[in-house]
Amino acid sequence: MVTASVAVQAARTAAGSRSRGWLAVATATFAIAWGGNEFTPLLVMYRTRGDFSPLAVDLLLFAYVLGIVPALLIGGPLSDRFGRRRLMLPAPVLAALGSTILAAGADSEVTLAVGRVFSGLALGLAMAVGGSWIKELSSPPWDDRDTGARRAAMSLTAGFGLGAGTAGVLAQWAPAPTVLSYAVNVAMALVAAVLLVGAPETRAPRRNGIPAGARSNFRCWNAVSAPNRRFWLVVVPVAPWVFGAAASAYAVLPALMTHRAAAAPIAFSALLCAVTLGVGFAVQHLGRCLGGDGLRGVLIALVLLVLGMGIAAWAASVLTVWAALAAAAVLGAGYGMALLAGLQEIQHIAGPDDLAGLTAIFYGVSYLGFAVPAALAFLSQRWAWLTYPVMFSAGGLAAIGCLLVVLAGAKRPPAIG
């Protein structure tokens, strides 16, 4: 009897350990996302210091996409071949290195750009490899709840939100504003790297026949290259809006509000980040209750984005604190639903050999949205009549166009060829 009880308890312990395996990966993803977005509220600080032009600062925001996209498109398929652990373990170390470079480069555009690229490399691996790893550790035999898309989205959003909020507060009121927030992330990322070592591998390396990495690359690109597929008509129309909405809320609006929030502009920027990503996190947590699974979630996201762009146009006209907060909240809801629903659609479309690759492509398209602040700054400088209210209104019309495309694509079957 005693032996049987011990065996049962050991089995329960092993099952519990398996079901918690995703936490280590989610913790690393959280820390890396923190490092990726801590720079955002500091944009106001770099602008007000007078060292860089507004366009240069917005380009620095976009610079980490130069690290994200290669890490996504290469790291995801490679992890399908070599396993998740090998590709994910360097990610928190790269995040710590990126934050270290950013802390050392406050007076140099080039150094800041290099730091942003390293942060992007880490985030790209976390999104493609870490997101796939979390999904697999949230599915049988590791876990019976199958909540991988929600866990991956919430890990990212929580890191984005808390990282930005904390960095803004520290930069506004703590000593060493150009260093301290980055130092916090270095410590977090190194702790996460240690925890990640204990996460169980879910995908054994494959070496037989055609190299699995090449097969994964071919399959995931073949899955999105054929015309009129669901990926193009449902996933792609919503993907750029994920971070296009977020960047509009916590990069463009704070810049417009700098003089109206003159008492604490960095903290106000952090507040807009916190509102945007806090609402996004809540929407992701409640996504299923809100009827936001898969295709329906994409449609809901685009409706929210149409509303958000309209409110942002109004906020850019009146330039009041409450209007900016309202725009950030609605755009945050659109961001949260778009990210969650896009990941759910990818997980419906992808086979086991395509998951990381298609996730990487989705995130790669999503991060094009971070070009929005730089594009709007360039256009407003080039043509005076293209004011921010006009451009946000045009964004609303573009979101309506994407909604119509998705409605047409909804009739396509989700399976890949």
Secondary structure per residue as TSV (DSSP state, phi and psi in degrees):
chain	resnum	aa	ss	phi	psi
A	1	M	-	360.0	-44.4
A	2	V	H	-63.1	-42.5
A	3	T	H	-63.0	-41.3
A	4	A	H	-63.3	-41.7
A	5	S	H	-64.1	-41.2
A	6	V	H	-62.6	-41.0
A	7	A	H	-64.6	-42.3
A	8	V	H	-63.2	-43.5
A	9	Q	H	-64.3	-39.7
A	10	A	H	-63.7	-39.8
A	11	A	H	-64.5	-41.5
A	12	R	H	-64.3	-40.6
A	13	T	H	-63.1	-43.7
A	14	A	H	-63.1	-41.4
A	15	A	H	-64.6	-41.0
A	16	G	H	-64.7	-38.7
A	17	S	H	-63.6	-40.8
A	18	R	H	-64.3	-41.9
A	19	S	H	-69.6	-19.5
A	20	R	T	-98.6	4.3
A	21	G	H	-60.6	-30.7
A	22	W	H	-67.1	-21.9
A	23	L	H	-63.5	-38.7
A	24	A	H	-64.4	-41.5
A	25	V	H	-68.7	-40.6
A	26	A	H	-64.2	-37.1
A	27	T	H	-63.8	-43.1
A	28	A	H	-64.6	-41.9
A	29	T	H	-61.4	-42.2
A	30	F	H	-59.2	-48.2
A	31	A	H	-65.0	-38.5
A	32	I	H	-70.1	-41.2
A	33	A	H	-63.8	-38.3
A	34	W	H	-54.2	-49.4
A	35	G	H	-66.1	-32.2
A	36	G	H	-69.3	-32.0
A	37	N	H	-109.8	-2.3
A	38	E	T	-64.8	-22.5
A	39	F	T	-70.6	-27.1
A	40	T	S	-60.5	-52.3
A	41	P	T	-68.2	-18.8
A	42	L	H	-77.4	-7.6
A	43	L	H	-55.0	-41.7
A	44	V	H	-62.6	-40.2
A	45	M	H	-62.2	-45.9
A	46	Y	H	-66.5	-34.0
A	47	R	H	-66.7	-48.6
A	48	T	H	-72.0	-22.2
A	49	R	T	-66.5	-21.6
A	50	G	T	82.5	5.4
A	51	D	S	-79.4	-30.2
A	52	F	S	-125.6	151.2
A	53	S	-	-74.4	158.8
A	54	P	H	-57.2	-39.9
A	55	L	H	-65.5	-40.2
A	56	A	H	-62.3	-40.6
A	57	V	H	-64.6	-42.7
A	58	D	H	-65.7	-33.5
A	59	L	H	-68.1	-33.6
A	60	L	H	-64.2	-36.4
A	61	L	H	-60.4	-41.8
A	62	F	H	-76.8	-19.7
A	63	A	H	-58.1	-32.2
A	64	Y	T	-73.7	-9.6
A	65	V	H	-65.0	-27.9
A	66	L	H	-65.1	-23.5
A	67	G	H	-92.2	-36.3
A	68	I	H	-63.7	-50.1
A	69	V	H	-63.0	-48.4
A	70	P	H	-61.4	-40.6
A	71	A	I	-63.5	-38.1
A	72	L	I	-64.1	-53.4
A	73	L	I	-74.7	-25.3
A	74	I	I	-96.6	-45.5
A	75	G	I	-65.6	-40.3
A	76	G	H	-59.7	-58.4
A	77	P	H	-60.7	-37.0
A	78	L	H	-63.4	-35.2
A	79	S	H	-70.1	-25.0
A	80	D	H	-65.4	-29.3
A	81	R	H	-88.7	-51.6
A	82	F	H	-95.3	-5.4
A	83	G	-	102.6	157.4
A	84	R	H	-72.6	-38.6
A	85	R	H	-60.3	-47.8
A	86	R	H	-60.9	-35.6
A	87	L	H	-84.8	-26.5
A	88	M	H	-88.4	-28.9
A	89	L	T	-57.7	-37.5
A	90	P	H	-72.7	-15.8
A	91	A	H	-60.4	-50.7
A	92	P	H	-65.4	-28.6
A	93	V	H	-67.5	-41.8
A	94	L	H	-62.9	-37.3
A	95	A	H	-62.5	-44.1
A	96	A	H	-62.9	-40.4
A	97	L	H	-64.3	-42.4
A	98	G	H	-60.2	-44.8
A	99	S	H	-66.3	-34.7
A	100	T	H	-63.6	-43.8
A	101	I	H	-65.3	-41.0
A	102	L	H	-62.6	-39.2
A	103	A	H	-65.9	-30.9
A	104	A	H	-86.8	-10.3
A	105	G	-	-117.4	32.3
A	106	A	T	-59.8	-25.0
A	107	D	T	-104.5	7.1
A	108	S	-	-129.2	119.5
A	109	E	H	-60.6	-40.8
A	110	V	H	-64.4	-45.8
A	111	T	H	-63.9	-42.9
A	112	L	H	-61.6	-40.2
A	113	A	H	-63.7	-41.4
A	114	V	H	-63.2	-44.5
A	115	G	H	-59.8	-40.6
A	116	R	H	-64.3	-37.0
A	117	V	H	-64.6	-42.4
A	118	F	H	-63.9	-40.7
A	119	S	H	-61.3	-37.3
A	120	G	H	-67.2	-40.9
A	121	L	H	-57.8	-44.7
A	122	A	H	-63.3	-44.1
A	123	L	H	-68.6	-37.5
A	124	G	H	-59.8	-43.8
A	125	L	H	-65.0	-40.7
A	126	A	I	-63.6	-39.1
A	127	M	I	-73.5	-47.4
A	128	A	I	-78.8	-51.9
A	129	V	I	-81.4	-49.8
A	130	G	I	-62.0	-41.8
A	131	G	H	-62.0	-41.4
A	132	S	H	-67.2	-39.4
A	133	W	H	-64.3	-44.4
A	134	I	H	-61.1	-42.3
A	135	K	H	-60.1	-44.6
A	136	E	H	-69.5	-36.7
A	137	L	H	-75.7	-8.9
A	138	S	T	-102.2	10.9
A	139	S	S	-125.6	159.4
A	140	P	T	-55.9	144.0
A	141	P	T	-88.3	2.9
A	142	W	T	-79.7	-35.1
A	143	D	-	-155.7	142.8
A	144	D	S	-94.1	-1.8
A	145	R	S	-87.5	-21.1
A	146	D	-	51.9	53.8
A	147	T	-	-116.1	34.2
A	148	G	H	-61.7	-43.5
A	149	A	H	-62.0	-42.7
A	150	R	H	-67.4	-43.1
A	151	R	H	-63.5	-41.4
A	152	A	H	-65.8	-45.3
A	153	A	H	-64.2	-42.0
A	154	M	H	-70.8	-34.5
A	155	S	H	-61.8	-44.9
A	156	L	H	-64.3	-49.2
A	157	T	H	-65.3	-40.4
A	158	A	H	-62.4	-42.5
A	159	G	H	-65.2	-44.5
A	160	F	H	-57.3	-47.7
A	161	G	H	-70.2	-51.0
A	162	L	H	-69.1	-34.3
A	163	G	H	-63.3	-46.2
A	164	A	H	-66.1	-45.0
A	165	G	H	-61.7	-46.1
A	166	T	H	-65.8	-43.2
A	167	A	H	-61.8	-41.0
A	168	G	H	-63.8	-42.9
A	169	V	H	-64.7	-45.5
A	170	L	H	-64.0	-41.3
A	171	A	H	-69.4	-28.5
A	172	Q	H	-79.1	-40.8
A	173	W	H	-125.6	-13.9
A	174	A	S	-93.5	163.6
A	175	P	S	-70.5	165.4
A	176	A	S	49.6	61.0
A	177	P	T	-62.4	-25.7
A	178	T	T	-90.1	0.6
A	179	V	T	-124.7	-44.5
A	180	L	H	-60.5	-44.4
A	181	S	H	-63.4	-36.1
A	182	Y	H	-69.2	-37.3
A	183	A	H	-62.3	-37.5
A	184	V	H	-59.8	-42.9
A	185	N	H	-69.4	-34.5
A	186	V	H	-58.2	-47.0
A	187	A	H	-62.9	-45.0
A	188	M	H	-60.5	-45.1
A	189	A	H	-65.7	-38.2
A	190	L	H	-69.2	-38.5
A	191	V	H	-63.1	-42.3
A	192	A	H	-62.7	-35.6
A	193	A	H	-63.0	-38.8
A	194	V	H	-66.4	-45.0
A	195	L	H	-63.5	-34.3
A	196	L	H	-65.4	-25.9
A	197	V	T	-59.2	-31.7
A	198	G	T	-86.2	-1.3
A	199	A	S	-73.3	136.2
A	200	P	-	-72.3	140.6
A	201	E	-	-72.4	139.8
A	202	T	-	-113.5	-11.5
A	203	R	S	-135.0	108.6
A	204	A	-	-71.7	144.6
A	205	P	-	-57.8	143.9
A	206	R	-	-119.0	126.1
A	207	R	-	-127.1	-2.5
A	208	N	S	-86.6	146.0
A	209	G	S	67.2	-143.0
A	210	I	S	-62.4	133.8
A	211	P	-	-51.0	128.9
A	212	A	H	-62.0	-33.4
A	213	G	H	-63.7	-43.6
A	214	A	H	-65.3	-40.1
A	215	R	H	-63.2	-40.4
A	216	S	H	-65.1	-43.9
A	217	N	H	-58.8	-46.2
A	218	F	H	-64.0	-45.5
A	219	R	H	-65.7	-43.9
A	220	C	H	-70.7	-36.5
A	221	W	H	-72.5	-35.4
A	222	N	H	-64.0	-34.1
A	223	A	H	-65.6	-25.7
A	224	V	H	-110.0	-2.8
A	225	S	H	-89.0	-24.5
A	226	A	S	-69.4	143.7
A	227	P	T	-70.1	154.3
A	228	N	T	61.7	25.8
A	229	R	-	-86.3	162.0
A	230	R	H	-60.5	-33.5
A	231	F	I	-57.3	-46.4
A	232	W	I	-70.9	-34.1
A	233	L	I	-95.6	-13.9
A	234	V	I	-120.5	-47.2
A	235	V	I	-80.2	-50.5
A	236	V	H	-60.0	-40.8
A	237	P	H	-61.8	-28.1
A	238	V	H	-94.7	-21.1
A	239	A	H	-58.5	-50.5
A	240	P	H	-63.7	-21.5
A	241	W	H	-73.4	-19.2
A	242	V	H	-55.0	-60.6
A	243	F	H	-94.9	-12.3
A	244	G	H	-63.8	-43.1
A	245	A	H	-66.1	-46.0
A	246	A	H	-63.5	-44.7
A	247	A	H	-65.0	-36.5
A	248	S	I	-61.5	-40.8
A	249	A	I	-73.9	-44.0
A	250	Y	I	-113.8	8.9
A	251	A	I	-121.6	-45.4
A	252	V	I	-76.6	-51.9
A	253	L	H	-60.3	-42.7
A	254	P	H	-60.4	-36.4
A	255	A	H	-64.2	-40.6
A	256	L	H	-67.6	-27.8
A	257	M	T	-96.2	6.8
A	258	T	T	-55.3	-46.1
A	259	H	T	-74.8	-29.6
A	260	R	T	-75.2	-21.5
A	261	A	T	-114.6	40.5
A	262	A	T	-62.6	-25.6
A	263	A	T	-66.8	-33.5
A	264	A	S	-153.6	67.7
A	265	P	H	-65.2	-36.3
A	266	I	H	-69.4	-42.6
A	267	A	H	-64.8	-36.2
A	268	F	H	-67.2	-38.5
A	269	S	H	-60.6	-43.1
A	270	A	H	-63.0	-36.9
A	271	L	H	-62.8	-43.8
A	272	L	H	-62.9	-38.8
A	273	C	H	-60.2	-46.9
A	274	A	H	-63.8	-41.5
A	275	V	H	-64.6	-48.2
A	276	T	H	-57.3	-52.0
A	277	L	H	-81.6	-27.0
A	278	G	H	-65.5	-44.5
A	279	V	H	-65.0	-40.9
A	280	G	H	-60.2	-42.3
A	281	F	H	-61.9	-44.4
A	282	A	H	-63.1	-41.5
A	283	V	H	-63.4	-40.6
A	284	Q	H	-65.7	-38.4
A	285	H	H	-65.8	-36.4
A	286	L	T	-100.7	11.0
A	287	G	T	-51.5	-47.4
A	288	R	T	-67.1	-38.7
A	289	C	T	-65.5	-29.3
A	290	L	T	-85.0	4.5
A	291	G	T	74.5	30.0
A	292	G	-	-105.2	35.4
A	293	D	S	-81.2	133.4
A	294	G	H	53.8	-125.2
A	295	L	H	-58.9	-45.1
A	296	R	H	-60.5	-37.2
A	297	G	H	-64.7	-38.1
A	298	V	H	-61.0	-44.2
A	299	L	H	-64.2	-44.2
A	300	I	H	-61.4	-42.2
A	301	A	H	-59.8	-44.9
A	302	L	H	-68.3	-35.2
A	303	V	H	-63.0	-44.4
A	304	L	H	-61.9	-37.0
A	305	L	H	-69.5	-36.6
A	306	V	H	-60.1	-47.0
A	307	L	H	-63.3	-43.0
A	308	G	H	-62.6	-41.1
A	309	M	H	-66.5	-37.2
A	310	G	H	-64.0	-43.4
A	311	I	H	-68.9	-35.7
A	312	A	H	-63.7	-38.3
A	313	A	H	-61.7	-42.8
A	314	W	H	-64.0	-44.1
A	315	A	H	-63.2	-38.0
A	316	A	H	-68.6	-21.4
A	317	S	H	-82.6	-45.6
A	318	V	H	-89.8	-26.0
A	319	L	-	51.4	52.6
A	320	T	-	-112.0	155.7
A	321	V	H	-60.5	-45.9
A	322	W	H	-68.7	-33.6
A	323	A	H	-66.7	-41.4
A	324	A	H	-63.9	-40.8
A	325	L	H	-65.7	-39.3
A	326	A	H	-64.1	-43.2
A	327	A	H	-63.5	-42.2
A	328	A	H	-62.2	-39.8
A	329	A	H	-65.0	-46.1
A	330	V	H	-70.5	-41.0
A	331	L	H	-64.2	-35.1
A	332	G	H	-64.4	-39.2
A	333	A	H	-63.4	-41.4
A	334	G	H	-64.3	-42.8
A	335	Y	H	-57.9	-50.2
A	336	G	H	-60.7	-44.9
A	337	M	H	-70.8	-37.8
A	338	A	H	-64.1	-42.1
A	339	L	H	-66.3	-48.0
A	340	L	H	-62.9	-49.6
A	341	A	H	-66.4	-37.2
A	342	G	H	-63.0	-43.3
A	343	L	H	-64.7	-39.3
A	344	Q	H	-64.0	-41.4
A	345	E	H	-62.5	-42.5
A	346	I	H	-60.5	-42.6
A	347	Q	H	-70.1	-24.2
A	348	H	H	-75.8	-37.0
A	349	I	H	-76.7	-41.2
A	350	A	-	-78.7	143.1
A	351	G	-	-85.5	175.5
A	352	P	T	-61.2	-28.4
A	353	D	T	-87.5	-4.2
A	354	D	T	-113.7	-7.5
A	355	L	H	-58.8	-53.7
A	356	A	H	-65.7	-37.9
A	357	G	H	-64.6	-47.4
A	358	L	H	-69.8	-35.0
A	359	T	H	-61.1	-40.7
A	360	A	H	-62.7	-43.3
A	361	I	H	-65.0	-41.3
A	362	F	H	-59.3	-48.2
A	363	Y	H	-66.6	-36.6
A	364	G	H	-59.3	-44.2
A	365	V	H	-68.1	-37.6
A	366	S	H	-59.9	-40.7
A	367	Y	G	-74.8	-7.1
A	368	L	G	-60.5	-24.6
A	369	G	G	-62.0	-20.9
A	370	F	G	-75.2	-4.2
A	371	A	G	-79.8	-11.0
A	372	V	H	-57.6	-50.2
A	373	P	H	-59.2	-44.2
A	374	A	H	-65.8	-40.6
A	375	A	H	-63.5	-44.2
A	376	L	H	-66.2	-39.7
A	377	A	H	-62.7	-42.7
A	378	F	H	-64.0	-46.0
A	379	L	H	-64.6	-40.2
A	380	S	H	-67.4	-29.9
A	381	Q	H	-78.0	-30.5
A	382	R	H	-79.8	-42.5
A	383	W	-	-128.6	113.9
A	384	A	T	-63.1	-29.9
A	385	W	T	-74.1	-14.8
A	386	L	-	-85.4	76.2
A	387	T	-	-78.2	166.6
A	388	Y	H	-63.7	-39.9
A	389	P	H	-58.0	-40.6
A	390	V	H	-64.1	-44.1
A	391	M	H	-69.6	-38.0
A	392	F	H	-65.0	-38.1
A	393	S	H	-62.9	-41.3
A	394	A	H	-62.7	-36.2
A	395	G	H	-61.9	-38.5
A	396	G	H	-62.5	-41.2
A	397	L	H	-64.5	-39.2
A	398	A	H	-63.6	-38.8
A	399	A	H	-65.1	-36.5
A	400	I	H	-62.5	-41.7
A	401	G	H	-61.1	-41.9
A	402	C	H	-64.6	-38.0
A	403	L	H	-60.9	-41.7
A	404	L	H	-65.4	-37.9
A	405	V	H	-63.5	-43.1
A	406	V	H	-65.9	-40.1
A	407	L	H	-59.2	-38.5
A	408	A	H	-68.8	-41.0
A	409	G	H	-72.9	-15.1
A	410	A	T	-63.3	-20.4
A	411	K	T	-81.4	-8.2
A	412	R	S	-82.5	144.6
A	413	P	-	-70.4	149.3
A	414	P	S	-77.7	-14.6
A	415	A	-	-72.7	149.0
A	416	I	-	-92.3	159.3
A	417	G	-	-84.0	360.0
